[in-house]
Amino acid sequence: MSVKINENYQLLKANYIFSEIDQRVEDYQNDHPQSDIIRMGVGDVTRPLTPTVEEAFRNAVREMGDPETFRGYGPYQGYDFLLDNIIEKDYASLGIKLERSEVFVSDGAKCDTGNIQEIFALDNKVAVTDPVYPVYVDSNVMAGRTGPMGDDGRYQNLVYLPCTEENGFVPELPQEEVDLIYLCYPNNPTGTTLTKEELKEWVDYARDHKSIILFDAAYESYIREDHIPHSIYEVEGAREVAIEFRSFSKNAGFTGTRCAFTVVPEELTGYDVDGKSHNLNQMWFRRQTTKFNGVSYPVQVAAQAVYSPEGQEEIKKTVDYYMNNASIIYNSLKTIGLKVHGGVNSPYIWVKTPEKMNSWQFFDLLLENVQIVGTPGVGFGPSGEGYFRLTAFNTLKNTEEAMERLSKLAI
């Protein structure tokens, strides 16, 4: 006998997009060691933890070094002091009522959006927007829910919902019945949004078909326009059909600190093969208590500090900083004649590549001629071909320098 592998991993036809980018950049850097590369591809932040958050973090670490205040394992779902702030500041302020039992603090929205599929059967039909954040697709491939990829770049058992310039990047409702629907708004990678009315169509669809919406709201703090909802629970009936994911990474600089949370309302139900309903909140609780021991106490104290008056003012400045970068990128690209989307309610700018140039060709053009790194749109799905993603998460100095270089590039 020999050890058998999970052969679903062999269905992943391409490298994870950001690993491929890193390899290409490394190869270029090795060949051009003096080059000054500006990275605007991966959605990592550059602003440090704010003073209020850092101070809270330091104080909590000191507590962990004192026998009188040391803490071991914390509550599985998170400390009450953080849960209460999340409920009051993020949801009650929007008129949304949540209980502590419905909020699960975790080490990242990426982890949760990748792991959530574990509580659902493998024969569920999954729908994803196209282009899409790769984790939604790849985690379902690994689980064995998708089948192989076809020649068109689409996995045979996934339902793809194209989001293109032609439909205003607003996905149409599925033409076939689906069970799980991944939505991310403000959208990664396109930077576009849905109005409350548009989001209501999805909630109504899910209620009519007993589907579940997996709603990634990691970028809600970047919303600037009043008519764009910050939470899917602002839509009537969403508590019956939606799980929401949020993160402290992009608003408060926790990409290297790791803290996020997922909301699973008590009303959510799934069904077994006999049609009997089961509480999804309890299933996710069981999954988390089995495989996850919670976020560290110092990190949760730091996250709590985000909600203090001082913390709120500080992270507003951080978000404004990135959105100023987004505006510079958006306006600069439009000035040189490129079609640009996003950048208004999102730190992502989605660029149409010049005529007859595919995504990787545009990547190579920018890397080789102006030493700028972005993300080829095709890495997010077939409908991303012909587009390119830039992020606003670099420094202001680098953002201005990158746009200055681009302005001199003949496109």
N, C-alpha and C positions, 0 to 999 in steps of 0.2 A: 504494500500500500504506500501511497505517497500523498503529501499535503496537496489539497486542491485549492486553487485560488478562486476568488470571486471574479468570474469571467466577464461580468458587466463592466469592470474597469477597462477591459480591452475594447469596449465600444466607444471609449473616449478617443475620438479620431485625431484630435489636435491637442497640443500643449495648452494648459491654462494660459489665456491670452497674456496675462501680465508676466508670466514666466518666460514666454516667448519674447516679449519686449525686452526684458532684462538681459536675455542672452544676446539679442541683436545689438543692444547698446554696449554690452561688455565687449563684444567682438569689435565694434567700431572703436571703442575707447582704447583697446589694446593696439589697434592699428594706427590710432591717432592720439597718442598719450597727452599731447598738449591741448587737445580740444576742450572747450568750455561748454559742456552740455547742459542745457536747461530742460529739466524734466517737468512736463505738464501732462503726463499720461496717467499714472496711477493716482487714485483719489486719496493720497495721504496728505495730512495737513503739515504746515510749517510753523504756525504760531504756537508758542509754548502754553502750558497750563497757566491760567491766570493767577495773579497773586493770592486771591482769596482761596481758590481751589488748592493751590500749592501749600499754603499755610495749614489748611485743614488736613491735607494729606500728611504733612510732616508731623503735626500734633498727634494724628492717629497712629502713625508709626511709632512715635515715642510711647504711646499707650501700650502698644504691643511689646515694648521692651521693658515694661514695668510689671512685676508679678501681681500688683494690686489691680491693674487694669487690663492685663493680657486677656485676649479672647481666642478660643479655638474655633471649632466649626461654628459658623453662623446659621441662621434660619435658611432653609433651602430656598425660599422664594425671595429672600432679601430682608434686611433689617427694617423694622416698622418705620424708623425715622426717614428712610429713603422712600419707602412705599407711600407714606403719607404725603410727602412732598410731590412725588410724581402725580398722585391722584388729585391733589389740590391745585398744583400750579399748571400741569399739562392738560388736565381734563375738566376739572370742576370749573375752571376759568372759561371753558368752551360750553358749559352747560351740560357736560357729560358726567354721569354718576358711575363710579367704579368702586368695588370693594377690594380690600387688600388681597383677598384670595384670587382675584382676577389678574394680578400683576406679578410677573416673574422676572426678577433681576438676573441678568446673565452676563457673560463675558464678551458679547458681541452680537449685533444683528446678523452678521454673516453666519455665525454659528447657528443661531436660531432659525434663520430662513433655510439653512441647509439641513438642520435636524428635524424640523417640524414634520417633514414627510414621513418620518418613522411611525407616527401614530395612525397612518392611513394605509389601507390595503393596497397591494401592488396592482390590482386590476382597476384602480380608479383612473379615469381619463383626466389628463392634466393639460391645462391651457396656459401658454405663456405669451406675453407680448414679444414681438420681434421687430427691432433688436431687444435684447434682454440681458440683465445682469447674469453672468454665466453660472453662478452658484445655483440658481433655481433649476437650471437644466441639468448640470453635471451631477448634482446630488440625486436627482431622480434617475439618471443613467446608472449611477453606481448602485442604486437600490434595485434596479432591474425592472423599472416601470416603463421604459421608453422603447426598447428594441434597438436595432442597429440604425445608424445614420444612412440616409439615402444619398444618391449622387447630387441632390439639390442642397445638401448641407443641413437637412432637417431629419430629426429622429422620427421614425415611422409611427410611433404611438403617441407622439406629442401633437397637440393642436396649437398651431402657430397663428398669432393674431398680428398681422403686419401693421406697423406704425411708420408711415412714410410721409414725405412732403405732400403727396397726393391726397391723403386723408387727414392732413393736419396733425399727424402723429397721435390721433385719437383712435384706439383700436375699436373695431366693430365687434358686436356681440357674436359669440360662436354660432356657426351654422349647424353644428351638431351639439348634442348634450354633453357637457363636461362636468366633472366633479370637483376638481381643485383648480382655482384660478389665481395665478400670481400677478399682482399689480404692484407697481412701484411708482409713487408720485409724491413730490416732484420726481420725475423719472431719471433713473440712471440706465442708459447713458445720454438720452436725448435732451435732458434738461427741461422737458415740457411738462405741462400740468393738466389735470382734469378739473372742470368746474364741479360744483356740488350737484348740478343737474345731470351732468355726464356720469358722475360717480353713482348717482341714484339709479341709473339704468342698470349698472352692474349689481347693485344690491338687490334690485327687483328681480333680475335674472336669477341670482343665487337663491333668493327666497322661493321663486317659482319652481326651480329645479333641484332644491335641496342640496345646493353646491356650497362650498366653503371658499371664501376669498382670503388669500394670504397677502395682506396689505403691508408693504414695506414703506414706512414713512420716515426713513432715516434722515431725510433732508427737509423735513417740515419747517425747521427754524429758518430756512432761506426764503420762505414764501413772503413776497412783498405785496401782492395784490389782494385786496380785501375779499374778492369773490371766490378765492381759492380755499377750499377746506384744509385745515391742518390735521384733521383726523377723519377716518372713515366713519367713526361713530357720530359725527355731526349729521349723518344721513339717517333718517328714520328707518328702523328695522335692521340696521347694520349689526347690532349686538347679536342678532340671531344667526348671522352668516359670516362674520369676519373675525380674523385674528390679525392684530396689528403689531408691527415690529418697529421699535425706535432705538436710538443709539445716542450716546454722549460723545461719540468719536468726532463727528464733523462740526458740531456746534461748540464743544468745550475742549477739543484737542485730546480726546482719550484714545486715539488710535494705538498708542503704545502703552496705555494704562488699562484698557479693556473694561468697559462697562456699558450695558445696554439693558433693555427690558422688552418683554413681550406681554401683550394683553390678550387673555383668553377668557371672554365673557362666560358666565355660568350658563347662559342660555344655549350655548353651542352644543349641537348634538351630531353624532355620526351613527351609522347603522351597521349591524352585523349581517351575516348572510341570511338570517331568518327575519330580517326587517326590524329587529329590536333596537331601540335607540340607546345610545350610550353618551355619557357626559364627556366632552372633549377636554374640558378644564381638568377633570380628574385624571384623564389619560396623560395629558401633558405633565401634570404634577408627578404622576408615577414615573414617567420617562425621566424627568429632571432629577427626582430624588434617587433614582437608580444610577444615573450616569454622570451626575454633576453635583459637586459639593458646595456650590455657591461662590460668589465673588468675595474677595478678601475684604475684611473690615475697613482697612485704610482706604481702599478704592471706593467703597460705598460712602464713607465719610466725605471723601473728596467730591463724589457725585452729589451728595446732599448740599455741599457748599455752592454748587452751581445755582441752586434755587434761592439762595440768600439774596437780599436786595443788592449787595455789592457784587455777588457772583452774576446776577442777571444783567447788571450794567456792563460788567466786564465781557461776558460772552456776546452781548449785543455788539460791542465794539469789534470783537473778533469776527463775527459774522459779517458786519458791515465792511470790514477790511477785505474779506474774500469777495464780497459782492462788488466792491469797487474794482477789484481785479477782473471780475467777470465782465463788468461794464467796459473796461479798457480793452479786453480781448474781443468782446462782441463788436464794439464800434470800430476797432482797428481792422478786423477781418472784413467787415462790411465796406470799409473805406477802400480796401484793395480789390473789391469786387466779388468777394465770395458770398454765397448764401449761408446764412447763419441762423441757428435756432437755439433755444434755451437761454441761459444767462440772465434771465429776468427774475425768476423765482427759484433759481437753482445755481449752484457753483459750476455746473457743467455747460459747455458750449459745444453744440453739435454742428459740424461744418460739412457742407456739401463739397466733395473734392472737385477740383477742376475737371473740365470735360475730358472724357476718355481716360481718366486716371483712376485706378482702383485704390482701395484703402491702403494696402501695403506699399504701393508705388508712391503714394503721397507721404506715407511714413518715411520711406527711404529718402524722398526728396528733401523733407525737412531735416532729417538727421544728417544727411551728407552735405547739404548746402548751407544750413543755418544752425545746425546743432541743436535743434529743438525736438523733444520727444513727446509725441501724443499717442493716442490709442486708435488703431485702425478699427473702423466701424464694423467690419466683417467679423471681428472677434466677438461681437455681441449677437451674432446671428445673421442669416442670409440677407435680411432686409437692411442690415447695417452696411452692406457693401455700397461703396460710393460715398460713404460718410466718414467722419473723423471726429474723435472726441478730444477736447482740451479741457483741463481743469483750472479752476481759479485758486487752487490751494498753494501755489508757490508764493514767494515773497513779492511785494510790490516792485522792488528793484528788478528782480528777475522777470516779472511779468512785463514791465515796461521795456526791458532789454530785448525780450523775445519778440515783442510786437515791433520794435524798431528793426530788428533783423528781418522779420517777415515783410515789412514795408518795402524792403530793397530787393525782395525776391521776385523775379519775373514769373508770374503764374498765368 
